[in-house]
Amino acid sequence: DHITAPLVAFAGPLAFDVSSFAGSGSAASLTVSHTCTGSDLLLVTGVQCRQNPRPTITGVTYATVAMTQKIAREADDWAATEDPSQYIYIKTAPATGANDIVATPSGTVEICMISSSWTGAAATQSGNTGGGFGQTATVSIDVSSASGEIVVDFATTDLTDLIIGTGQTSISSQEVAGWNRYASSYESGVASVT
């Protein structure tokens, strides 16, 4: 089994709004409708893709406006036919209402996108990032954070269910292509979040 997981700390005080999911075993782009409501909004999108050779994400938009890439991670210990790439994109002050999130990979790939919107977000989001990968049943990753922040993670694995750790709240957990699992969760910030 393999697990990879990037994560980002975001400034608040944040309150969860809503989540959305889209996934495909083979797609040249991926679109999902996401409805942001409330004020002082932040939209967080985790995009994970895999193929041989390793794919990249060339861009993500919300309501046709480019989102900002916060982190990109590549796992090198998976089989050559399935090396994954993972990205976290954000958009501060996204348009309210129903709009499309569109992720564009470098080719036709297996792809998954989990998005969450948050109210009460700070106008500037320069949060710390972290990530890791491994071939064990458990991956533990630390990221510097602070009280009032929220840490959002995205994880992918093959052949194993993803179970979130103590203190984390699930945003979404999905299966794509019959065996790859993708999930996202969040946890309140402290000096260091695992």
BAROTOR-979315 format. One record per residue: residue in one letter; x, y, z of N, C-alpha, C in turn; residue number from 1. Coordinates in steps of 0.2 Angstrom, whole numbers, plus 5000, padded with zeros to 4 digits. Last residue first. Layout:
<'A', <X, Y, Z>, <X, Y, Z>, <X, Y, Z>, NUM>
...
//
This chain:
<'T', <4997, 5088, 5066>, <4999, 5081, 5063>, <4994, 5078, 5059>, 194>
<'V', <5002, 5105, 5068>, <4997, 5100, 5067>, <4999, 5094, 5064>, 193>
<'S', <5008, 5116, 5080>, <5010, 5111, 5075>, <5004, 5106, 5075>, 192>
<'A', <5000, 5125, 5087>, <5007, 5127, 5085>, <5010, 5122, 5080>, 191>
<'V', <4985, 5122, 5078>, <4988, 5124, 5085>, <4996, 5125, 5082>, 190>
<'G', <4969, 5122, 5069>, <4976, 5124, 5070>, <4979, 5125, 5077>, 189>
<'S', <4958, 5109, 5067>, <4959, 5115, 5069>, <4967, 5116, 5071>, 188>
<'E', <4958, 5100, 5051>, <4959, 5100, 5058>, <4960, 5107, 5061>, 187>
<'Y', <4950, 5090, 5038>, <4953, 5096, 5041>, <4954, 5096, 5048>, 186>
<'S', <4952, 5080, 5023>, <4950, 5081, 5030>, <4953, 5088, 5032>, 185>
<'S', <4949, 5070, 5009>, <4951, 5076, 5011>, <4948, 5077, 5018>, 184>
<'A', <4954, 5056, 4998>, <4951, 5059, 5003>, <4953, 5066, 5005>, 183>
<'Y', <4953, 5042, 4987>, <4955, 5049, 4988>, <4951, 5052, 4993>, 182>
<'R', <4959, 5027, 4981>, <4955, 5031, 4986>, <4958, 5038, 4987>, 181>
<'N', <4957, 5015, 4968>, <4961, 5021, 4971>, <4957, 5025, 4975>, 180>
<'W', <4948, 5006, 4962>, <4953, 5004, 4968>, <4957, 5010, 4971>, 179>
<'G', <4939, 5011, 4953>, <4938, 5004, 4956>, <4943, 5002, 4961>, 178>
<'A', <4940, 5024, 4949>, <4943, 5019, 4944>, <4943, 5012, 4948>, 177>
<'V', <4940, 5030, 4965>, <4940, 5032, 4958>, <4943, 5026, 4954>, 176>
<'E', <4931, 5034, 4980>, <4935, 5029, 4976>, <4934, 5031, 4969>, 175>
<'Q', <4932, 5046, 4993>, <4929, 5044, 4987>, <4934, 5038, 4984>, 174>
<'S', <4928, 5057, 5005>, <4932, 5051, 5004>, <4928, 5048, 4998>, 173>
<'S', <4928, 5074, 5012>, <4926, 5069, 5007>, <4930, 5063, 5007>, 172>
<'I', <4931, 5079, 5025>, <4927, 5083, 5020>, <4924, 5079, 5015>, 171>
<'S', <4932, 5074, 5042>, <4931, 5072, 5035>, <4928, 5077, 5031>, 170>
<'T', <4942, 5080, 5054>, <4935, 5080, 5052>, <4935, 5079, 5044>, 169>
<'Q', <4954, 5075, 5067>, <4952, 5077, 5060>, <4945, 5076, 5059>, 168>
<'G', <4955, 5069, 5079>, <4955, 5077, 5079>, <4953, 5079, 5072>, 167>
<'T', <4964, 5056, 5074>, <4961, 5059, 5079>, <4961, 5066, 5078>, 166>
<'G', <4964, 5053, 5056>, <4967, 5053, 5062>, <4962, 5056, 5067>, 165>
<'I', <4954, 5044, 5044>, <4957, 5050, 5046>, <4959, 5049, 5053>, 164>
<'I', <4958, 5031, 5033>, <4955, 5033, 5039>, <4958, 5039, 5042>, 163>
<'L', <4956, 5024, 5017>, <4959, 5030, 5021>, <4955, 5031, 5027>, 162>
<'D', <4958, 5007, 5013>, <4954, 5013, 5015>, <4958, 5018, 5018>, 161>
<'T', <4969, 5002, 5000>, <4968, 5003, 5007>, <4963, 5008, 5008>, 160>
<'L', <4973, 5002, 4986>, <4972, 4996, 4990>, <4970, 4996, 4997>, 159>
<'D', <4982, 5017, 4987>, <4979, 5012, 4983>, <4978, 5006, 4987>, 158>
<'T', <4978, 5034, 4991>, <4981, 5028, 4992>, <4978, 5023, 4987>, 157>
<'T', <4979, 5052, 4995>, <4977, 5046, 4990>, <4981, 5040, 4992>, 156>
<'A', <4973, 5066, 5003>, <4977, 5060, 5003>, <4975, 5056, 4998>, 155>
<'F', <4974, 5083, 5009>, <4972, 5078, 5003>, <4976, 5072, 5003>, 154>
<'D', <4970, 5094, 5022>, <4974, 5089, 5019>, <4970, 5086, 5013>, 153>
<'V', <4970, 5109, 5031>, <4967, 5105, 5026>, <4971, 5100, 5022>, 152>
<'V', <4969, 5117, 5046>, <4974, 5114, 5041>, <4970, 5109, 5037>, 151>
<'I', <4965, 5133, 5051>, <4962, 5127, 5049>, <4968, 5124, 5045>, 150>
<'E', <4968, 5145, 5065>, <4969, 5142, 5058>, <4966, 5135, 5057>, 149>
<'G', <4966, 5147, 5078>, <4962, 5151, 5073>, <4963, 5149, 5066>, 148>
<'S', <4983, 5144, 5082>, <4976, 5144, 5084>, <4972, 5149, 5080>, 147>
<'A', <4993, 5139, 5069>, <4992, 5143, 5074>, <4985, 5142, 5076>, 146>
<'S', <5007, 5128, 5062>, <5000, 5131, 5062>, <5000, 5136, 5068>, 145>
<'S', <5017, 5118, 5053>, <5017, 5123, 5058>, <5010, 5127, 5057>, 144>
<'V', <5014, 5101, 5051>, <5014, 5107, 5048>, <5013, 5112, 5053>, 143>
<'D', <5018, 5083, 5049>, <5017, 5089, 5054>, <5018, 5096, 5049>, 142>
<'I', <5011, 5068, 5046>, <5014, 5074, 5043>, <5013, 5080, 5048>, 141>
<'S', <5011, 5051, 5044>, <5010, 5056, 5049>, <5014, 5062, 5047>, 140>
<'V', <5003, 5037, 5038>, <5007, 5042, 5036>, <5006, 5048, 5041>, 139>
<'T', <5001, 5019, 5039>, <5000, 5026, 5042>, <5005, 5031, 5039>, 138>
<'A', <5005, 5008, 5032>, <4998, 5009, 5033>, <4996, 5016, 5036>, 137>
<'T', <5018, 5013, 5021>, <5015, 5010, 5027>, <5008, 5011, 5027>, 136>
<'Q', <5025, 5019, 5011>, <5023, 5013, 5009>, <5020, 5009, 5016>, 135>
<'G', <5023, 5037, 5009>, <5026, 5031, 5011>, <5023, 5025, 5009>, 134>
<'F', <5024, 5055, 5010>, <5022, 5049, 5006>, <5026, 5043, 5009>, 133>
<'G', <5020, 5072, 5013>, <5024, 5066, 5014>, <5021, 5061, 5010>, 132>
<'G', <5019, 5090, 5018>, <5017, 5084, 5014>, <5022, 5078, 5015>, 131>
<'G', <5015, 5107, 5019>, <5018, 5101, 5021>, <5016, 5095, 5017>, 130>
<'T', <5014, 5125, 5022>, <5013, 5119, 5018>, <5017, 5113, 5021>, 129>
<'N', <5007, 5139, 5030>, <5012, 5134, 5029>, <5010, 5128, 5025>, 128>
<'G', <4998, 5153, 5021>, <4999, 5147, 5026>, <5005, 5143, 5024>, 127>
<'S', <4994, 5165, 5017>, <5001, 5163, 5015>, <5003, 5157, 5020>, 126>
<'Q', <4981, 5173, 5011>, <4982, 5166, 5014>, <4989, 5164, 5012>, 125>
<'T', <4972, 5188, 5015>, <4978, 5185, 5013>, <4980, 5178, 5016>, 124>
<'A', <4960, 5189, 5021>, <4960, 5191, 5014>, <4967, 5188, 5011>, 123>
<'A', <4954, 5175, 5031>, <4958, 5181, 5030>, <4959, 5182, 5023>, 122>
<'A', <4937, 5169, 5031>, <4944, 5168, 5029>, <4948, 5175, 5029>, 121>
<'G', <4924, 5167, 5033>, <4928, 5170, 5039>, <4935, 5170, 5037>, 120>
<'T', <4920, 5151, 5026>, <4919, 5157, 5027>, <4923, 5160, 5033>, 119>
<'W', <4925, 5140, 5013>, <4926, 5141, 5020>, <4924, 5149, 5020>, 118>
<'S', <4924, 5125, 5002>, <4924, 5132, 5003>, <4923, 5134, 5011>, 117>
<'S', <4933, 5112, 4994>, <4929, 5114, 5000>, <4929, 5122, 5001>, 116>
<'S', <4935, 5098, 4983>, <4935, 5106, 4984>, <4931, 5107, 4991>, 115>
<'I', <4944, 5086, 4975>, <4940, 5088, 4981>, <4940, 5095, 4982>, 114>
<'M', <4946, 5077, 4960>, <4946, 5084, 4963>, <4941, 5084, 4969>, 113>
<'C', <4956, 5066, 4951>, <4951, 5067, 4956>, <4952, 5074, 4959>, 112>
<'I', <4960, 5055, 4937>, <4960, 5062, 4940>, <4955, 5062, 4945>, 111>
<'E', <4970, 5047, 4925>, <4965, 5046, 4931>, <4966, 5053, 4935>, 110>
<'V', <4971, 5057, 4910>, <4974, 5054, 4916>, <4968, 5051, 4920>, 109>
<'T', <4978, 5064, 4896>, <4972, 5060, 4898>, <4974, 5056, 4904>, 108>
<'G', <4988, 5078, 4901>, <4986, 5073, 4896>, <4979, 5070, 4898>, 107>
<'S', <4990, 5087, 4911>, <4994, 5087, 4905>, <4993, 5082, 4899>, 106>
<'P', <4973, 5093, 4916>, <4980, 5090, 4917>, <4984, 5090, 4910>, 105>
<'T', <4964, 5105, 4923>, <4966, 5103, 4917>, <4973, 5100, 4918>, 104>
<'A', <4948, 5108, 4931>, <4956, 5106, 4932>, <4958, 5103, 4925>, 103>
<'V', <4936, 5119, 4936>, <4939, 5115, 4930>, <4947, 5114, 4931>, 102>
<'I', <4922, 5122, 4944>, <4929, 5122, 4945>, <4931, 5117, 4939>, 101>
<'D', <4908, 5133, 4940>, <4912, 5127, 4939>, <4919, 5128, 4941>, 100>
<'N', <4896, 5139, 4952>, <4901, 5140, 4947>, <4905, 5134, 4946>, 99>
<'A', <4883, 5146, 4961>, <4885, 5140, 4958>, <4890, 5142, 4952>, 98>
<'G', <4888, 5159, 4973>, <4883, 5155, 4969>, <4887, 5149, 4966>, 97>
<'T', <4902, 5170, 4973>, <4896, 5166, 4976>, <4892, 5163, 4971>, 96>
<'A', <4919, 5170, 4968>, <4912, 5172, 4967>, <4907, 5167, 4970>, 95>
<'P', <4931, 5170, 4982>, <4928, 5167, 4975>, <4921, 5170, 4974>, 94>
<'A', <4941, 5176, 4991>, <4935, 5179, 4988>, <4932, 5177, 4982>, 93>
<'T', <4955, 5166, 4985>, <4952, 5170, 4990>, <4946, 5174, 4987>, 92>
<'K', <4957, 5150, 4980>, <4955, 5156, 4978>, <4952, 5160, 4983>, 91>
<'I', <4970, 5137, 4978>, <4966, 5141, 4982>, <4963, 5147, 4978>, 90>
<'Y', <4976, 5120, 4976>, <4975, 5127, 4974>, <4970, 5130, 4978>, 89>
<'I', <4987, 5107, 4978>, <4982, 5111, 4982>, <4982, 5118, 4978>, 88>
<'Y', <4991, 5092, 4970>, <4991, 5099, 4970>, <4986, 5102, 4975>, 87>
<'Q', <5000, 5077, 4966>, <4995, 5080, 4970>, <4996, 5088, 4970>, 86>
<'S', <5003, 5063, 4956>, <5005, 5070, 4957>, <4999, 5073, 4961>, 85>
<'P', <5008, 5046, 4956>, <5003, 5051, 4957>, <5007, 5058, 4958>, 84>
<'D', <5013, 5033, 4946>, <5015, 5038, 4950>, <5010, 5044, 4950>, 83>
<'E', <5009, 5021, 4939>, <5004, 5024, 4943>, <5007, 5030, 4947>, 82>
<'T', <5019, 5013, 4933>, <5013, 5014, 4929>, <5008, 5019, 4933>, 81>
<'A', <5029, 5012, 4942>, <5030, 5017, 4937>, <5024, 5018, 4933>, 80>
<'A', <5023, 5012, 4959>, <5024, 5008, 4953>, <5025, 5013, 4947>, 79>
<'W', <5030, 5024, 4971>, <5024, 5020, 4968>, <5027, 5016, 4962>, 78>
<'D', <5039, 5033, 4975>, <5040, 5026, 4977>, <5034, 5021, 4975>, 77>
<'D', <5037, 5046, 4973>, <5042, 5043, 4968>, <5042, 5035, 4970>, 76>
<'A', <5025, 5058, 4971>, <5027, 5052, 4975>, <5031, 5048, 4970>, 75>
<'E', <5024, 5076, 4972>, <5025, 5070, 4968>, <5028, 5064, 4972>, 74>
<'R', <5015, 5091, 4975>, <5019, 5085, 4977>, <5019, 5079, 4972>, 73>
<'A', <5013, 5108, 4977>, <5013, 5102, 4972>, <5017, 5097, 4975>, 72>
<'I', <5003, 5121, 4983>, <5008, 5116, 4984>, <5007, 5111, 4979>, 71>
<'K', <4995, 5132, 4978>, <4999, 5132, 4985>, <5004, 5127, 4986>, 70>
<'Q', <4990, 5140, 4964>, <4993, 5134, 4967>, <4997, 5136, 4973>, 69>
<'T', <4975, 5149, 4963>, <4983, 5150, 4964>, <4985, 5143, 4967>, 68>
<'M', <4964, 5149, 4949>, <4966, 5148, 4956>, <4973, 5148, 4957>, 67>
<'A', <4958, 5160, 4936>, <4963, 5155, 4938>, <4963, 5155, 4946>, 66>
<'V', <4940, 5160, 4932>, <4946, 5163, 4935>, <4951, 5159, 4938>, 65>
<'T', <4929, 5152, 4929>, <4934, 5154, 4923>, <4940, 5158, 4926>, 64>
<'A', <4924, 5148, 4941>, <4921, 5153, 4937>, <4925, 5157, 4932>, 63>
<'Y', <4940, 5143, 4944>, <4934, 5143, 4947>, <4930, 5149, 4944>, 62>
<'T', <4953, 5132, 4937>, <4950, 5138, 4937>, <4943, 5138, 4941>, 61>
<'V', <4970, 5126, 4936>, <4963, 5125, 4939>, <4960, 5132, 4939>, 60>
<'G', <4983, 5119, 4926>, <4979, 5124, 4929>, <4972, 5122, 4932>, 59>
<'T', <4990, 5108, 4924>, <4992, 5114, 4920>, <4988, 5120, 4923>, 58>
<'I', <4996, 5095, 4933>, <4991, 5099, 4932>, <4993, 5106, 4929>, 57>
<'T', <5005, 5081, 4926>, <5005, 5087, 4930>, <4998, 5090, 4928>, 56>
<'P', <5009, 5063, 4927>, <5006, 5069, 4924>, <5007, 5075, 4928>, 55>
<'R', <5022, 5051, 4923>, <5019, 5055, 4928>, <5015, 5062, 4925>, 54>
<'P', <5018, 5042, 4908>, <5023, 5045, 4913>, <5019, 5049, 4918>, 53>
<'N', <5006, 5035, 4918>, <5013, 5034, 4916>, <5014, 5037, 4909>, 52>
<'Q', <4996, 5043, 4931>, <4997, 5040, 4924>, <5004, 5039, 4923>, 51>
<'R', <4986, 5053, 4941>, <4991, 5048, 4940>, <4990, 5045, 4933>, 50>
<'C', <4981, 5067, 4952>, <4981, 5063, 4946>, <4987, 5058, 4945>, 49>
<'Q', <4972, 5078, 4962>, <4976, 5072, 4962>, <4976, 5068, 4955>, 48>
<'V', <4968, 5093, 4969>, <4968, 5089, 4963>, <4974, 5084, 4963>, 47>
<'G', <4959, 5102, 4980>, <4964, 5097, 4980>, <4963, 5093, 4974>, 46>
<'T', <4955, 5118, 4983>, <4954, 5113, 4979>, <4960, 5108, 4979>, 45>
<'V', <4946, 5130, 4993>, <4952, 5126, 4993>, <4950, 5120, 4988>, 44>
<'L', <4941, 5147, 4994>, <4940, 5140, 4991>, <4946, 5136, 4990>, 43>
<'L', <4935, 5158, 5006>, <4941, 5154, 5003>, <4938, 5148, 5000>, 42>
<'L', <4926, 5173, 5010>, <4926, 5166, 5007>, <4933, 5164, 5005>, 41>
<'D', <4918, 5183, 5016>, <4925, 5182, 5018>, <4927, 5175, 5016>, 40>
<'S', <4902, 5175, 5017>, <4906, 5181, 5016>, <4913, 5179, 5019>, 39>
<'G', <4890, 5164, 5008>, <4893, 5167, 5014>, <4898, 5173, 5012>, 38>
<'T', <4894, 5151, 4997>, <4889, 5155, 5000>, <4893, 5158, 5006>, 37>
<'C', <4898, 5142, 4982>, <4900, 5146, 4988>, <4895, 5151, 4990>, 36>
<'T', <4896, 5128, 4974>, <4892, 5133, 4976>, <4895, 5136, 4983>, 35>
<'H', <4902, 5120, 4960>, <4903, 5121, 4967>, <4900, 5128, 4969>, 34>
<'S', <4903, 5107, 4948>, <4900, 5113, 4950>, <4901, 5114, 4958>, 33>
<'V', <4918, 5101, 4940>, <4913, 5100, 4945>, <4910, 5107, 4947>, 32>
<'T', <4928, 5093, 4928>, <4924, 5099, 4930>, <4919, 5097, 4935>, 31>
<'L', <4943, 5090, 4920>, <4938, 5088, 4925>, <4934, 5094, 4927>, 30>
<'S', <4951, 5083, 4905>, <4949, 5088, 4910>, <4944, 5086, 4915>, 29>
<'A', <4953, 5071, 4900>, <4958, 5076, 4898>, <4957, 5082, 4902>, 28>
<'A', <4952, 5055, 4909>, <4949, 5062, 4907>, <4955, 5066, 4905>, 27>
<'S', <4948, 5041, 4918>, <4952, 5043, 4912>, <4949, 5050, 4909>, 26>
<'G', <4942, 5039, 4929>, <4947, 5035, 4928>, <4951, 5037, 4922>, 25>
<'S', <4937, 5054, 4939>, <4937, 5050, 4932>, <4943, 5045, 4932>, 24>
<'G', <4928, 5064, 4950>, <4933, 5060, 4948>, <4932, 5056, 4942>, 23>
<'A', <4923, 5077, 4961>, <4923, 5074, 4954>, <4929, 5070, 4953>, 22>
<'F', <4915, 5086, 4974>, <4919, 5080, 4972>, <4918, 5079, 4965>, 21>
<'S', <4913, 5098, 4987>, <4911, 5095, 4981>, <4917, 5090, 4978>, 20>
<'S', <4907, 5106, 5002>, <4912, 5103, 4998>, <4909, 5100, 4992>, 19>
<'V', <4904, 5121, 5012>, <4902, 5116, 5008>, <4908, 5112, 5004>, 18>
<'D', <4910, 5128, 5024>, <4904, 5130, 5020>, <4901, 5124, 5017>, 17>
<'F', <4917, 5130, 5040>, <4916, 5126, 5034>, <4910, 5128, 5031>, 16>
<'A', <4925, 5144, 5045>, <4920, 5140, 5046>, <4918, 5136, 5040>, 15>
<'L', <4940, 5152, 5052>, <4936, 5149, 5047>, <4931, 5144, 5049>, 14>
<'P', <4947, 5167, 5058>, <4943, 5160, 5060>, <4939, 5158, 5054>, 13>
<'G', <4960, 5161, 5048>, <4953, 5162, 5049>, <4952, 5168, 5054>, 12>
<'A', <4972, 5154, 5037>, <4971, 5159, 5042>, <4963, 5160, 5042>, 11>
<'F', <4977, 5137, 5034>, <4974, 5143, 5032>, <4972, 5147, 5038>, 10>
<'A', <4990, 5125, 5030>, <4987, 5129, 5035>, <4984, 5135, 5032>, 9>
<'V', <4989, 5111, 5019>, <4991, 5118, 5020>, <4987, 5121, 5026>, 8>
<'L', <4997, 5095, 5013>, <4992, 5099, 5017>, <4994, 5106, 5018>, 7>
<'P', <4998, 5080, 5004>, <5000, 5086, 5005>, <4995, 5090, 5009>, 6>
<'A', <5001, 5063, 5004>, <4997, 5068, 5007>, <5000, 5075, 5008>, 5>
<'T', <5000, 5045, 5000>, <5003, 5052, 4999>, <4998, 5057, 5001>, 4>
<'I', <5003, 5028, 5002>, <4999, 5034, 5004>, <5003, 5040, 5003>, 3>
<'H', <5002, 5011, 4997>, <5005, 5018, 4997>, <5001, 5023, 4999>, 2>
<'D', <5004, 4994, 5000>, <5000, 5000, 5000>, <5004, 5006, 5000>, 1>
//
